[in-house]
């Protein structure tokens, strides 16, 4: 399970980098099975990079969708 969490956190880190660099205005990482477990870490990483990471509403048992957006637009 720890390997899955690290892999999914790496995807979120890449999304954070894309938004923080201006390459994309918004990135959604969909179907994250460890979304709830990595959300706090993802939010901290996002704040350090000047972006916000939010969990989008999702039906149960379908994983989490995390949206990465700039804090200031």
C-alpha positions, 0 to 999 in steps of 0.5 A: 500500500505504501508503494501505491501512496508514493506513486500517487503522491508523485503524480500529484507532485507532477501536477503541482509542478505543472500548475506552479510553472504556469504550464497548465491553469488546472490539473485534475488527478483522477481516481486516486485510491489513496487520495484521503491518505495523501491529501494533507501531504499534497496540500502542504506541497501545493502551498509551498509551490503556490497552488492549492490542492482540493478533493473534488466530490466523488461517489464512494468506492471510486477513488478520489479526484484531486484538483490542483489550481493556482492560489492567485489567478 
